[in-house]
Structures are given as structure tokens and as C-alpha cells.
Amino acid sequence: MRLFKAQHKKMNDEALMQAIANGDKFAFDEIYHRYASPLLGYFMRLLWRDREKAEDFVHDIFAKIINKPESFDVTRSFKTWLYSVANNMCKNEYKKQEVRRGTSNGLDNHFALFDPSSNVLNEVQDMIFQEAFQKSMTDLDQKHKEVFALRHMDGLSIKEISEVLETNEGTIKSRLFYATKYLAASLSEFNPLENR
């Protein structure tokens, strides 16, 4: 069994998907190991930091892979295909949430237990920055937010983002430039060079 696992680690994503289509459970395990954590982070960023919803989406995307592996075109990049599926899932969720926009359950999400060994000042500064960053990301429109997240948080290349979003590379670069410029301006108070 260990031999199979070692063999699967050497396979590229596309070969693993072919093996999954042939019923290879270890190939699925390897794909899951490679992408579950990055996808969770992707969904967390694009789905309002809702961990439960992000975990559900990760489950759903892997259920699709195991139930319909033939939906993947082996001539394409698996990573690009996977993020295209994830992106479409987010778009569908945004459409559902449009109706509920502006409602709140009134609960404060910032409760935390005190840890006396922690560096409180650093933690507070980090928390303030994270809140400001999340607010700035929320203020970005969807097309700029998704390009920024795919590039800087998920590490996709401009070409890969272009394929995921089915948009030309020039448009991707323009959106990325706008998003970066907007975030830099809205978070300028955290730039030590501007606060001398």
C-alpha cells in the first residue's frame, strides 16, 4: 500500500485524474491531499470568512471529482479546471446571497480568550490590520477581489487566472493593478514608509 502512495506522489494532477476515473482510490487521496487546504483558504477568502460554508464547498467540489471524474478534460490543466469550478461555485453563491444582502445576525465574531503568554500589542496590531484588510477586500468589487485572491493568495499565474475566469490576460493584469492600487491606498496607514 505504501508503494502505491509513493507512486501517486510522483504523478501529475492530470494523470491522477485519469487514475481516479479508473477507480483508483489512492489517486483521489493524493488529489485531496494536494488541494483540500488551498481550496479551503480560497473559499474562506471569497465566502465572507465563513469556515463552515467553505468546508461545505470543499466537500462539494471533491464529491464532484469522485462522482464525476469524467467531467475533467484531461487535455486541460487540472489546477486551472479546479479553480474554474471553485470560482463558478462562488459566483452561484453570490447570486443566492444577493437576496439576503445587508442582513446580519447581530453577533460579534471577535470574541477571543485571553492568553497571558501572548504579545498582546502585536496581536492587536495584527487583528486591526486583518480587519482593515478584510474590509478593504469586501469593498472591492467581485471581479477585482477574485483576481487579487487568485494571484496573491492562491498563487496562480496571470495565464492560469485568465483561463479560470475566461478573460484575456490584459484584462486580468488591469484588474490586478487596480485591486493592488486600491488596497495599497486604503491600507496606507499600515505602511511604515508613509508614516515617518
Number of C-alpha atoms within 10 A of each C-alpha: 7 7 7 10 13 12 12 20 16 11 15 11 19 18 15 24 24 17 18 22 20 12 13 13 13 19 25 21 14 18 22 15 12 13 14 16 12 15 21 19 19 23 23 18 21 22 18 13 14 12 15 12 15 22 18 12 20 23 14 14 18 18 12 15 20 16 12 12 20 15 11 18 13 16 7 11 14 19 15 19 18 18 21 18 15 20 19 14 15 19 15 11 13 16 10 11 11 9 9 10 9 7 7 7 5 6 7 6 6 6 7 6 5 8 8 7 6 9 9 12 9 10 11 11 12 12 13 13 15 12 12 16 16 15 14 18 23 14 13 17 10 14 13 19 20 23 25 26 19 22 16 12 14 15 13 19 13 19 15 20 24 19 18 22 18 11 12 13 16 12 12 22 17 13 18 23 15 15 23 16 12 17 19 15 13 16 15 13 12 15 11 8 8 8 8 5
